Amino acid sequence: MNNKYLLYSVLSGLLLGFSWPVNGFVIFIFIAFVPLLYLEELLRNKSLKKLFSYSFITFFIWNTIATWWLIHSTLFGMTFAILVNSLLMSLVFTSYSLVSRKVHKKLGLAYFISIWIVFEKFHLLWDFSWPWLNLGNVFSESHYLIQWYEFTGSFGGTLWVLIVNLMFLKAFKFWIINKKININSIAISLLFISIPIIASLLIYSTISNEKKYIDISIIQPNIDPYTEKYGRTNLSILKDFENMINNNGSTGNLIIAPETYFSESPGFQIDQFKNSTFYLILNDYLKNKNEAQLLSGIQFYKIYNSYKSKSKTSNYVKDSIWVDLYNSSFLSSNLSEPQIYHKSKLVVGVENMPYKEFLEPILGNALLNLGGSVMSRGIQENRIAHTLNNGIKVAPIICYESVYGEYVTEYVTNGAQMLAIITNDGWWKESQGFQQHLSYAKIRAIETRRSIARSANTGVSAIINKKGEIIQQLNYNTSGIINSKIGISNNITFYVKYGDFIYRFALFFSIIILLFSFAKKKKN
């Protein structure tokens, strides 16, 4: 390997990795691609194979630094996620170099920006979805810099990062060639960093507090998912729930408990839940607690007795019996029978067999295992908002779903006035994993301008206001309850209304430039 080329690839990988939340220096992200982009220009007309190899090193370093914590769940899961994501990023970057051989320089740079955004959107949609390192997420700990995400969503952050990197690339190349600093290029680059920050601070200063609040209680039970959580009956968990509420003086009209809080497997048969002993005891208890309501995670199942009646997500058990398993939320209130929502953005290999029709006969259960069951989970097509006794609507966002920007906006368009995130981050132990997941929730608050109540099994449970500020929290690996108020909002942001419009422009430009490059190749 060429030592100079290797240096450029390693430097970009380190800058990307050490810019990442929660312990990174976000300023690094604005120059992180510069060494790799310069390396691409050196290798553009020499060797795509070498470029792919060096870019793979860059992205492997980045993925490892930012997501090494997956090893707490499984070594195979971490290895699979890092290698596949690095491979995909390298292919996207190499495609930029290939197209740049055929088109004008400016078109090549436009293609780089467009195809990277398209790649990030693709990572939000396909069965092996892993959008954890989408560039717009890098600002999650610097929420005061990205208040304009209410207009653009996180793709605005991706666009910002890529444009500024290309501007610093120009300044870097000038320095390499002339051995002196191009003041004008540096000044323009800094201006492009500053303008969105100034705009964000102005927006931040004008946002007023909500005028309407509700009282809530957020439970953090702190049950180890590896040793304690899944070996108990729901009735015994219900008894612990009652003791926890009684001992901690819960005052909220709405109590929120984490993902699969009632964790007995396989849970309740969904059609019989409302008449179960468990639900009747729970309702009686809540009525005696000033008509309190509970939004909690739970497991359900549904049985099918023939191949014809089964769903696409159901699992074969035996003797023509199929079953759908659900990672769900339910709201117990006095308005009606329990309101139920099924988690629909599923963790690869644990809750979802990717491309099940094709891979299950080949691989069986030999896929990612990040904790839990390897059987596929059932989903539902539409996002819903649970309706409280007073008519307020709450989004029941379950765990991994909170990483998906446009997906979360669907709850809001369906009436959600606040967001409830229920999650179990205990699989990752005390690492950057649970911290990053909490941090990304701030972005959802800004995009939707909705306050968030976050209940996490082992932590961190928190209240996040619509500016993306954590205003109250329980530390990781502690048990307790947050009793507080949370704001209610009816405003619809530009992003909620129009979604990932930046991606749609990027898709258009990437297709046009790609077709142009093909036409030019044919002409030559």
N, C-alpha and C positions, 0 to 999 in steps of 0.2 A: 504493500500500500504506500501511496505517496504521503509522506509525513505532513506536508502542507495541506493537502486535501483533507486528511484525517483530522487535522487541527480545526479546520473550518467546520466540519461536521460535528465534532465533539463539542465545540464552543456553542453552536446553535442549540444542541441538545441540552447542554447545561443551562443556558439562558432561558430556554423554554421551561425546563423543570424547576429552576429556582425562582421563576416568576409566579409559580402556581400557588393558589391558596391551600392552606391557610397561613403557612409560615414563609411564603415566598415574598420577593420584592417585585411588586407588580410592574414597576417601571422598566424592568428587563424585557417585558414582552414587546416593547416598541422597537427593540433592536434585535430580538431573538432570531428572526428569520434572515437577517442580513448576511451572516457568514455563509449560510446554506444557499441563499440566492446568488451570492457572488460565486460560490463553488459551481453552481449550475451553469453560469455563464462561461466559466473556464472549461467545463466539460461538455457543453451543449453540442458541439460539432465533433466531439471526440468519441465518447462512449456512453450510451444510455445505461449499459450494464453497470459501469462504474458509478454513475450518478445514482442509480437505484441503490447500490450497495452503501454508498456514503450517506444518502438520505435515510436509509434504514437505520444506520447507526444513530443519526440525529434523533429520529422518532422513537427508537428503542430507549435511548437515554431519557427522553422526556417522559414517556409512558412509565418507565420504571421509577423515576423520582416521584412522579405525581400519584401513581396508583399501586405502589409496592405493597400497600396495606392489605390488598386482596389476599395475600399469603395467610392472613389470620383465618381465612375461611378454608382455603385449600391451595396448595402449591400448584396443582394442575389448573385451577381457575385463574390464578394470577398469571401463570405462564401463557395460557391460551389467550387471555384478554390483551396482554402486552404484545405478544407476537403478532396476533391477527391485526390489532389496531395499528401497529407499526408498519406492517405489510401494506395495509390499505392506504395509509398516509403516504408511504413511499411510492405506491402506484399512482396516486393522484399527483404527487409532485413530479414524477417522471413524465406523466402525460403532459404537464405544463411545458417541460423541456422539449418534448416531441413536437407539440403544436408550435412552440416558439421558433423552431427551425423553419417553419413554413410561412409564417406571417410576419407582418411588421412588428417591430419591437413593442410599440404601445398596445397593439392588439394582444400580443403575448402576455403582457402584464395584466391586461384586463381579463384575459382567460384565467390567469393564475388566481386572481381574486374571485372570479365567478365560480370556477370549478371547486375551489376550496369551500365556498359557501354551499354549493350543491352537495358536496361530500358530507358536510356537517348535517344538512337536512336529511340526506340519505341515512345517516347514522341515527336519526330520530325515528325513522319509519320502518326499516327492514327488521327481519326476525332476530338478527344478531345485534340488535341495537345496543350501542354503547357510546352515548353522547357526553360522557363525563368530561372529556377534554376539548369540547367545543370552545373555541377561543373566547367567545363572549362571556364564558363562565369565569374567566381569569380575574374579573373585577368584582367578584362577589364580596370580598372583604373591603372593598373601596366603594361602597354603595353611594356615597356622596358624589362620586365622579360620574355616575351613570343614571342619574334621575331621568334622562331623556330616553331610557329604555321603555318608558310608557308609550313612546311613539314607535320605536324600532324593534323592541324585543332584543334578545341577546345577540341576534345577527347584526345589529347595529354595532355592537362591540367587536365582533369578528371583522366587519368591514373597516372599522377604525384601526384596528391592529394591523391589518394587511396593508392599508394605504400608507400608514406612517412608516412601516418597515420598508416599503418600496422607496419612500422619500429618503430615508436614511441610507438605503443602498446607493442611491445616487451620490450622496455626500461621501460615503465610504470609497466608492470607485474613484472619485475625484482625488481623494487623499492617496490612494494606492498609486495612481498615475502621476500626480504632481507633487506628492510628498508635502502637501500643505492643506490646511483646512479651508473648505469653501464656506465662508461665513453665510452667504446667502442661502445655500442649501440647508445648512443647519438651522438658520433662523426660520425658514419656511416650515421645516419639519417640526420645530418646537411650536410654531403657530398652530399647526394641525393637531398637535397634542392639546394645546391650551384652549382652543375655541370650544370643543365639546365639554371640557372641564368647567369653563366659565358658564356655559349654558346650563350645565347641570347644577352648579351652585346657585344660579338665579332661580331655577325651577324649585330647588330644595328650599329656598328662602320664602317662596310664595305659597307652599303647600300648607293648608290649614288643617287643623285637627278635625276629626269626625265630630258631628253634633249628636250622634246617637251611639249608645254603648249598651252592651249586655254583660251581665255577670257570668263568669265561667270559672270552672275548676278543671285544671289539667293534671291528670294522674301520671306519675312516673314510678312504676312498681319496682323496677330494677331487678328483674328476674333473668338469670343467666340462660340464654337460649340453648347452650350446649349441654347443660347439666340439669336444669330445673324446669324450664318453661313447658315442655311438651309431654311431661309425664303425669299431669294432674287432670282431674275431672273439672268440668266447667262449674259444677255446684261447689266444689271446694274453692275454686278461684272466686266465685261469687261471694262466698263467705269472707274471704280475704278482702275483697272489694268493699264490702259493708264495714268491716273493721277499719280499713284505711280511711274511708269517708268519715266514720264516726270519730276516729282518733285525731284526725287532722282538721276537723271543723270546716268541711266543705261548705261554701256559701253560694256557689254558682248555680244559676238556674239550668245551665248546660254543663254537664260533666263530660270530659273527653278522655278516653282511655286509648292506649296505643294499638298498633297493628297486631292482630291475632292475640289480643289480650285474653280472650276466652279461647284457649289454645287446644282444648281436647280434640284429638283426631279420631275420625274425620270430621267431627263437628256435628251439626244438626242437619237432618234432612229438611231441606228448605221449605217444603210445603207444609211441614208439621211444626215449624218453629214457634209460631204464635200460640200454639196450644201446649207447648212443652212446659213441664214443671219448672224448669229453669226460668223461662220468660215470665211465667205467672208470679214466681217469687220475686224476680227482679222488679216487675211493675209495682207490686205491692210495696216493696221497699222504697222505690222512688216516689210513690204517692205520699208516703209518710214523711218524705224529705221535702216538703213544700212543693209538691208536684215537679220535682227535678226531672230532667231528661238526660239520657245517656247516649252519647255517640261513641261507639267502640268497635274495635276490630274483632273479628270472629271467623270461624271456618264453617262452611256449609257444604252439602253435597246433594246431588240429584241423581237418581238411578233411572237407567233406561233398560228395558227388557228385550230389546231387539236391535239389530244392526240398522234397520230402517228408521227407527225413532231416535237414535243417538245423535248427538251434536258433533261438530267437527273437532271440538276440543276434548271430547270424552275419552276415557281410558278403559281399555278392555280389562275385565276382572276375571270372569270365568263363565262357562255355560251360557253364552249369549247375554251376559249381564255387562253393562257398560255404566260408567259413573263419571259425572262431572264433579270436580273438586273446586271450591271457590275460596279465595282469600278475600274476605268481604268486610264491609262496615254495616252496622245497623244503627238506627236511631229509635230509641224507645221514648215515645211521648204519648200524651193522652188524646192526640188528634185522631189517630187511626191505628191500624195494625202496624207492626214494625216496618220502617222504611229501610230498604236494603240496597246496597250498591256493591258490585263486584269489581275488584281490582282488575284493570284491563291493560296496563303497561307492565308486563311481567318480566321477571329476572330470567335471563337466558339460562337454560339448563336446569334451573331449580323449579320454576313455575311454568316454563314454556319449552317445549321441544321445538326448536326452530325447523320450519319446513317439515313438519311432522310426517306428512304423507310420504315424503321421500326418504327422510333420514332414519325414522324409527325402525323400519325393517333392516337397515344396514347397521346402525350404531346401538340400537337398544337404549340403555340408560347411560352409556359411556360418554357423557357430555359434562359441561361445567357443573360443579356442585358448590354453590356458595352458601350452603346451609339450607336445611328444610327437605322437602320432598322433590324427587326428580320426575314425578308424574305431572303431566300438563294440567294447568288450571283453566277453568272456564272464565270467560270474559263477557262483557256486555258492550253493545255497540255505541250507546249514547252516554254522555256524562249527565249526571243528575245533581240536584241540590236537595239535601234533606230540609224539610220544613219544620220549624220549631212551633211550639204552642202559640207564640205571639206573632207567627207569620214570617219571622226572619228566616232566611234561607242560608244554609251552610254547605260548602263544598266538602265532600268526604274524600280527600286525596290520600291515597294509600302508598306510602313509602316511595318507591322508585318513580312513581308518576310525577312527583314534584320536580323532577329534573327536566320535564318536557314543557317548554314555554307555551306554544300554541295549543297544546293539549289541555293545559290548565285553563286557558281562556274559555274553553268550551263550558266549564262549570259556571263561569261568570255570565256568559251569554244565555245560560239556562237559569239565571236568576240568583246565583250565589252572591251574598252580600258580605261574607267573610269566608276565609279559607281555613279548613282544619286539616292539618297534615298528621296522619297517624302512622307511626313507623317503628321498626325494630332494627336498630343499628348495632345491636350487640354482637352480631356476627364478626364485626371488624375489630372488636375489642378497643382498647384505648389507643387509637391511631388517628391519622389524618382522615380516615374514611368517614367517620361519623361527623367530624368537624367540617369537612367539605360538604357533606349532605345538608347540614344545618345552614352553612354559608350560602349554598345555591338557593335556598328558600327565600333569601332576601331579594333575589332577582325576581322571583315570582310576585312578591309583594309590590315591587316597583312597577312591573309590567302591567299588573291588573289594578293597582292602587287599592288593594284589599289587605286588611290586617290578617295576620296568620296566628292561629293557635296550634302549636306543634306539640304533640304528645309522643314521646319516644320511650320505649321500654326501659332501656338502660341510660337514656339521655342522648343528647341534650334536649329537654323539653323547654319550650320558650314561647313568649309572645313577641311577635314582630309587627311593628306598625307599618303603615302603607308607604313610608319612606325607606323601608328596608332596615330599620333600626331595631335591634333586640332590646326591648325595654324591661324584660324580666325573664329569668331562666333558672333552671335547676341544673347543677353541675352533673357531669357524667359519673356513672357508677354510684349514684345516691338514690334513695327512695324518698318520695315526698309528693306534695300537691302544691300547685300554683293556684292561688285564689286571687282573681283580678277582674278587671273590666277589659273589654276589647271593642274596638270601634267597628261600626257598621257603615257600609257605603253602598250607594246605588250608581255612582258615576261609572261611565264606560269609557275606557281609554282608547286612544287611536289604535294601539296595538291589539287590544281585545276585539275591536271592530274589524280590523283589516289583517291581523295575523302576520305571518312571515312573508310580507310583500317583498322584502329585500331578497329573499330566496327566489321568488318568482321572477324578478328582474335578472338575478344571477343565472337562473336556468335558461332564460331567453338568450342572454348574451353568450353563455358558454356553448349553446347549440349553434348559434349563428357563426361564432368564431371557429368552432370545430368543423362545421360544414365548409366554411371558407378555406380552412387548411386542407381539407380533403380535395376540394376543387383545384386548389393551387398545385397540390401534389399530382393530380391527374393531368393538369396542363403541362407540368414540367416533364 
